[in-house]
Amino acid sequence: MDPLIQHAIVLRILRYISSHPWGSTRAQAGRRRERLQHIVQRVWDPDPASKTRARFEAGANVLWTPLRICQDGRLKHEQPRRGERFGWLASRAPPPRACKQDLDLDISAKMLPPRQGAKVLYDNRFLITFRLEAVPSGDPIMASVIEGSGRVMLIPGGRWLWPQVVWRRQGEDERNYTTPLSSEEVQEEHPLWQDIVDFKFIRVLEEP
């Protein structure tokens, strides 16, 4: 494959997954040729047993993980067997442990009346919309926010760092009341807020 095409593919993947602002050079590993070439050399390595087939980062907050592609199409995090295809999974890299709290976002002020709705950009990847006009009268979550005893937070959840909306109250355990990943389970616990919050991944693969 033409090296220019390989670099273009890598740049598009980085832009799509990176947590840096869309279109910025940081979302493209600084567009540094040596970084892009490093990714190309590892991802396009044709040897499934190569020592380079290991997880790595090369900028833009993107983690590259080798995969085995099973004959039935399933993806597994292990070495491919003879005759099987292999590939790579690019995902949002987890933040350093010391910086993980930076992804905890207190959005309580955006919930206060008389607001009818609120939109929050999270991790430069998700647009989260709150339909506050749909919050029923006497809702305990909203009541705690208004009186100052509770907070509504956005935090990263799971391996993919998808946003979770949580309710934190003084002296009580954290309560996760809605998430885009386990809607059925959460809906049983908090059916009201499940209908109030929408999550949308806003990165696009197409060129602007």
C-alpha positions in Angstrom: 0.0 0.0 0.0 1.1 3.5 -0.8 2.7 5.1 2.4 0.7 8.3 1.9 -2.5 6.2 2.0 -1.3 4.5 5.2 -0.5 7.8 6.9 -3.9 9.2 5.8 -5.7 6.1 7.3 -3.8 6.5 10.6 -4.6 10.2 10.8 -8.3 9.6 10.2 -8.4 6.9 12.9 -6.6 9.2 15.4 -8.9 12.1 14.7 -11.9 9.8 15.2 -10.8 8.4 18.6 -8.6 11.0 20.2 -9.9 13.0 23.2 -8.1 16.1 22.1 -10.2 18.8 20.3 -11.4 17.9 16.8 -9.1 19.1 14.1 -6.2 20.0 16.4 -2.7 18.7 15.8 -2.8 17.0 19.2 -5.7 14.9 17.9 -3.4 13.7 15.1 -0.3 12.9 17.2 1.1 16.3 16.3 1.2 15.2 12.7 4.8 14.2 13.3 6.1 12.0 10.6 8.1 9.7 12.9 5.1 9.0 15.1 2.8 8.2 12.1 5.5 6.0 10.6 5.9 4.2 13.9 2.2 3.4 13.9 2.2 2.3 10.3 5.2 0.0 10.7 3.5 -1.8 13.7 0.0 -1.9 12.4 0.9 -3.1 8.9 3.5 -5.7 10.1 2.4 -8.8 8.2 3.9 -11.3 10.8 1.3 -12.4 13.4 4.1 -13.7 15.7 6.1 -10.4 15.5 7.3 -9.0 18.9 5.9 -5.7 17.8 2.3 -7.1 18.2 1.8 -5.6 21.6 -0.3 -2.8 23.0 1.2 0.7 22.4 0.5 4.4 22.3 2.1 6.8 19.9 0.2 10.1 20.6 -3.3 11.6 20.5 -4.4 9.6 23.6 -5.1 6.6 21.4 -4.3 3.0 22.4 -3.5 0.4 19.8 -4.3 -3.2 20.8 -3.6 -6.4 18.7 -6.5 -8.7 18.1 -7.2 -12.2 16.9 -10.1 -12.3 14.3 -11.8 -15.6 14.8 -13.4 -17.4 11.8 -16.9 -16.6 13.1 -16.0 -12.9 13.2 -15.4 -12.6 16.9 -12.5 -10.5 18.2 -10.3 -11.8 20.9 -7.3 -10.3 22.7 -4.9 -13.2 22.0 -2.6 -14.4 19.3 -4.2 -15.6 16.1 -4.2 -19.3 15.3 -2.9 -20.7 12.0 -4.9 -19.5 9.1 -6.8 -16.8 11.0 -6.7 -13.1 10.3 -5.4 -10.6 12.8 -5.8 -6.9 13.3 -5.7 -4.0 15.6 -8.2 -2.2 17.8 -7.7 1.6 18.3 -9.4 3.0 21.4 -9.3 6.0 23.7 -6.3 5.5 25.9 -6.9 5.5 29.7 -5.5 8.6 31.4 -2.6 8.3 33.8 -3.7 7.4 37.3 -2.8 10.8 38.6 -5.0 12.5 36.0 -8.0 10.2 36.2 -9.9 12.6 38.4 -9.6 15.3 35.7 -12.4 13.4 33.8 -14.8 13.9 36.8 -17.0 16.8 35.8 -19.5 18.5 38.2 -22.4 19.7 36.1 -24.8 20.5 39.0 -24.9 24.2 38.1 -26.3 23.4 34.6 -29.2 21.5 36.2 -30.6 24.3 38.3 -34.0 25.8 37.5 -35.2 27.7 35.5 -33.2 25.8 32.8 -35.3 23.7 30.5 -32.4 21.8 29.1 -28.6 21.5 29.1 -25.9 20.2 26.8 -22.5 19.2 27.9 -19.4 18.3 25.8 -17.5 15.5 27.5 -14.0 14.4 26.8 -14.3 16.1 23.4 -16.1 12.9 22.2 -19.6 12.9 23.5 -22.5 15.4 23.5 -24.8 14.8 26.5 -28.2 16.4 26.4 -30.4 16.7 29.5 -34.1 17.3 28.9 -34.7 19.0 32.2 -38.3 19.9 31.4 -39.0 16.2 31.7 -37.8 16.0 35.3 -41.0 15.2 37.4 -41.9 17.4 40.3 -40.4 16.3 43.6 -37.6 14.3 41.9 -35.1 13.4 44.7 -32.1 13.9 42.4 -33.1 17.4 41.4 -34.3 18.3 44.9 -30.8 17.4 46.3 -29.1 19.6 43.7 -31.3 22.6 44.4 -30.8 22.4 48.1 -27.0 21.8 47.7 -26.8 18.4 49.4 -26.3 16.5 46.1 -24.3 16.8 42.9 -24.7 15.5 39.4 -21.4 14.4 38.0 -20.0 13.0 34.7 -17.4 10.4 35.1 -15.6 7.9 32.8 -16.8 4.4 33.0 -15.6 1.0 31.8 -12.8 0.0 29.5 -13.8 2.5 26.8 -14.2 5.4 29.2 -17.7 6.1 28.1 -19.4 8.8 30.1 -21.6 7.9 33.1 -23.9 10.3 34.9 -23.8 9.8 38.6 -25.6 11.2 41.6 -23.4 12.0 44.6 -24.9 12.9 48.0 -23.1 13.8 51.2 -22.8 10.7 53.4 -24.1 8.3 50.9 -22.6 5.9 48.4 -22.3 7.1 44.8 -25.4 6.2 42.8 -25.1 5.6 39.0 -28.5 6.6 37.7 -27.9 6.4 33.9 -25.3 5.3 31.5 -25.2 4.7 27.7 -23.8 1.2 28.1 -26.2 -0.7 30.4 -29.5 1.0 29.7 -31.7 -2.0 30.5 -30.1 -2.6 33.9 -30.1 1.1 34.8 -33.6 1.7 33.5 -34.8 -0.8 36.1 -33.1 1.3 38.9 -33.9 4.8 37.6 -36.6 4.8 34.9 -37.2 8.6 35.2 -33.7 9.8 34.4 -33.2 7.2 31.8 -35.7 9.2 29.7 -34.1 12.5 30.5 -30.5 12.0 29.3 -29.3 11.4 25.7 -25.7 10.4 24.8 -24.2 11.0 21.3 -20.8 10.2 20.1 -19.9 13.2 17.9 -16.6 12.2 16.2 -17.0 11.4 12.5 -14.9 9.3 10.2 -15.8 11.4 7.1 -13.7 14.3 6.1 -15.3 17.7 7.0 
